[in-house]
Amino acid sequence: AYAYLFTPPDRPLSEEAYERLRTIGETTDLGSGFRIAMRDLEIRGAGNLLGTGQSGHVATVGY
């Protein structure tokens, strides 16, 4: 599969966004999704799935 990712030319990328895009660009081997997910975990942190700061819907993950 191919993905074309475009960024607005008039707005600079944040360092975090640049790191994410760089990771995707460097990780192109079959089965690389796990490496991308691990790098995203490093960038964003693990968070707290059941904490009050969690975004999304906790009910949809079975709790």
N, C-alpha and C positions, 0 to 999 in steps of 0.2 A: 504494500500500500504506500501511497505517497500523501504527504500533508504539506500544504503551502501555508505558511504562517506569515502574516503581514502585520506590521506595526505602523502606527500613524507617523508619517515623516516629520510632523511638526511637534511631536512630543517625545522627549528622550525616555528611554527605558530606565526603570529603577534598577539598581544593582541586583536585587532579588529576581526581577523578571529576566534580566540578562543571563543570570546564572541558570535559570530554568531552561531558557531557550538554548543556551550553550550545551547543557546536559543532553537535551533531545538531539541536537545536531551531532554530538560526539558519540551517541549511543545508538548505533544503527544495526547491530547484529540481531539475528533471529533470537527471540527470547529476551531481549533487552529491557522489557517492561519492568522486570524486578529491579534492575539497576537504576532505572529512572525513578521508580517509586522510592527506593532507598535514598537516592540523592535528594528527592523532594522532602523526605522525612528529615534529612540533615538540615535542609534550608528552612523549613517551616517549624520543625520541632514536632514532637509526638502529640502534644495537646492532651486534652482530657475528654475522652469520649462521653462520659456521663456527667461532666461538670456543667455548671451554669453558663460557662463561656462557649460551650459547644454550639456551632451553627448547624442548621439542618434539623431533622426530625429524629429524635432518639427512638421513637416508637417503631420506625421503619427498620431499625437494626435489631429489634427483638428484645428491648428492655422496657 
